[in-house]
């Protein structure tokens, strides 16, 4: 959409307003208990769905964070990364408001698996930093973050962690009432946001159904100053245009999502299917392309004049089933998903590059009865992906990937000690469409093993210790990239001879609570052999730097902590304080440089280059250390909070990388709810973000010099639960 226009809201307001205001719909559900919608979830008692063995986050010896209930409602944002970014050890990438992928303890991209209720999201968000995750956080029931290697459960793509979004789109049980649901309508000032969401769940006899839908539109968002940083303007020798102050051009966003699921529920199991769609259109700030000698493209409705924007469309179909009591097994669960994904990058009104990704993934989990005191589960997972990129700027060739993995995970209690063990073996195959020209097809075998020990010294004090050996096979883009990568304004070259990388992790954690205090903390060390990274070759050619995927040894060290204090609960209300902090450092541990020679073809001519790739020093775009706090208050129908997070200056930078200034983000939330006589609930809320209107540039973003985070904004709306 044009950067100087705001999207029309009338159809959205009318449609959602009719749904919210319909007295017949609300009356039909009178008398039911709706406390689950309004009361804050006790997160340490929420069952973690990412593990085949039922348990809460507090039960597990491995580090897990869960967002649910009111905390999730307050955290929900346009991207999954932004939604989870205030959890200890978790930050977000940033490529405009439409793109934000979770960064877990400094790991991102292909090292963090994003899951939709246990299966891969099926998108291509790991191929390029400007590709969005195709999961809508507003429709989530809970979001689970597994910190540390999750390869045991989800394969090599989770060597740095996993984020599992549980949405309940395929019912696994009957609902408490024949018909129930929730809806939300919100608006925002910083980007003229309008979002409407509706969810319906119900059941009758042996059948249960689910329906959800969401529509979001935003305009270009407001910023405190200019889009380009002072350092960027100085390097270009330019003076900013006063007319461009205050708004980030080409940052508008539009998203539609919907799903329908139906299940048969029996006494010992269920079987269900569902279909969903996800469509989003978003601009890429700071990436308007100039075509010398060409006229500016004409403006069409919904297009961005001269700008780069992306249209993403995904259709997904799933089958799920489960059965309890199966011979030597307590239960069996099976999942199968087929995903058809198309991603089109436009330059003005011209199609630049099209990415097609069709994938099929299946997973079977068998939870066995206790064997010699061990509770455990076997699992089998397989996936295939057919990926094609078409266009002048398709820097990654078409590939076919085939993956299969077998794992076992078990736990045994020895008095106050609980031991968790597991192992997994995977086979990965990548076939390139033009293997002769760009490199051979590759086959990989990876093996991962894990051990975690939890010692409950008392009811109030727990210690955990974990050891992992995890392996990851190279991705197609790391092996075969060969050309201009527009998102990063660089020429990106893969290395077809890359080997698997191996991570060895040790972690020590503690949990202590006494009265009104609760403390959690952990320290970890990860040593990588043959770590795969994108190295700057130190050569600028054809308008951008040349970067090459290579390998070297690396080390990650980090710590995180969180303190919760229930200050008081009296006639003035309940007062709670939360304080958290995290720090991580990643660096290459080799010495010297690696000489490489490569060729580039440009305008029909082949050029040869020699470069020295670094084997030591800091890794690029490492998440900065943070310290934050939040004061919460609740009384009767009211709740409110005030929080702030300080992002430290990042001065431990890689070669050819600039430092990033620190900044503080202040936010506030207030909500008022009322229960109606019919048993329904309404909630009105007001949220404020970046209340100091501070210029904030994320060090983890390739766009940090071109696109700051949004300025001061207010979000307001109404929720209803029925």
HUDA-V575220 format. One record per backbone hydrogen bond with DSSP energy under -1.0 kcal/mol. NH is the residue of the N-H (numbers start at 0). CO is the residue of the C=O. Records with the same first field share a line. If there is no record, write none. Layout:
# HUDA-V575220
NH=CO  CO
This chain:
# HUDA-V575220
4=1
12=8
13=9
14=10
15=11
16=12
17=13
18=14
19=15
20=16
25=21
26=22
27=23
28=25
29=26
30=677
31=28
36=33
38=34
42=40
44=41
47=54
59=55
64=144
66=142
72=68
73=69
74=70
75=71
80=99
82=78
83=79
86=83
89=86
90=102
92=100
94=95  98
98=95
102=90
103=106
104=88
106=103
110=107
111=108
112=160
114=162
115=118
116=164
118=115
120=113
126=123
130=127
138=135
139=136
140=165
141=165
142=66
143=163
144=64
145=161
146=62
147=159
149=157
153=149
154=150
157=154
158=155
159=110
161=145
162=112
163=143
164=114
165=141
179=200
181=198
182=719
183=196
184=717
185=194
186=715
187=192
188=713
193=216
194=185
195=214
196=183
197=212
198=181
199=210
200=179
201=208
202=177
203=206
206=203
207=262
208=201
209=260
210=199
211=258
212=197
213=256
214=195
215=254
216=193
217=252
218=190
221=189
222=245
228=704
232=228
233=229
234=230
235=231
237=232
243=240
244=241
245=224
247=220
252=217
253=280
254=215
255=278
256=213
257=276
258=211
259=274
260=209
261=272
262=207
263=270
264=205
265=268
269=321
270=263
271=319
272=261
273=317
274=259
275=315
276=257
277=313
278=255
279=311
280=253
281=309
282=251
283=307
286=283
293=290
302=299
306=303
308=345
309=281
310=343
311=279
312=341
313=277
314=339
315=275
316=337
317=273
318=335
319=271
320=333
321=269
322=331
323=267
324=329
325=328
328=325
329=366
330=366
331=322
332=364
333=320
334=362
335=318
336=360
337=316
338=358
339=314
340=356
341=312
342=354
343=310
344=352
345=308
346=349
347=306
349=346
351=344
352=344
353=389
354=342
355=387
356=340
357=385
358=338
359=383
360=336
361=381
362=334
363=379
364=332
365=377
366=330
367=375
368=327
370=373
373=370
374=410
376=408
377=365
378=406
379=363
380=404
381=361
382=402
383=359
384=400
385=357
386=398
387=355
389=353
393=390
394=392
398=386
399=430
400=384
401=428
402=382
403=426
404=380
405=424
406=378
407=422
408=376
409=420
410=374
411=418
413=416
416=413
417=453
418=411
419=451
420=409
421=449
422=407
423=447
424=405
425=445
426=403
427=443
428=401
429=441
430=399
432=397
437=433
438=434
441=429
443=427
445=425
447=423
448=468
449=421
450=466
451=419
452=464
453=417
454=462
455=415
456=454
457=460
461=510
462=454
463=508
464=452
465=506
466=450
467=504
468=448
469=502
471=500
478=474
479=475
480=476
481=394
482=491
484=489
489=484
490=544
491=482
492=546
493=480
494=477
497=494
500=471
501=528
502=469
503=526
504=467
505=524
506=465
507=522
508=463
509=520
510=461
511=518
512=459
513=516
516=513
517=563
518=511
519=561
520=509
521=559
522=507
523=557
524=505
525=555
526=503
527=553
528=501
530=551
532=549
534=547
536=545
540=543
545=538
546=490
547=534
548=492
549=532
551=530
553=527
554=586
555=525
556=584
557=523
558=582
559=521
560=580
561=519
562=578
563=517
564=576
565=515
566=564  574
567=574
569=572
572=569
573=633
574=567
575=631
576=564
577=629
578=562
579=627
580=560
581=625
582=558
584=556
586=554
587=616
588=552
589=614
593=612
595=610
597=608
599=606
601=604
604=601
606=599
608=597
610=595
612=593
614=591
616=587
618=585
625=581
626=645
627=579
628=643
629=577
630=641
631=575
632=639
633=573
634=637
637=634
638=670
639=632
640=668
641=630
642=666
643=628
644=664
645=626
646=662
647=624
649=659
652=650
656=653
659=649
662=646
664=644
666=642
667=687
668=640
669=685
670=638
671=683
672=636
673=681
675=679
678=675
680=720
681=673
682=718
683=671
684=716
685=669
686=714
687=667
688=712
690=665
692=689
700=697
703=700
705=702
706=702
708=695
710=221
712=688
714=686
715=186
716=684
717=184
718=682
719=182
720=680
721=180
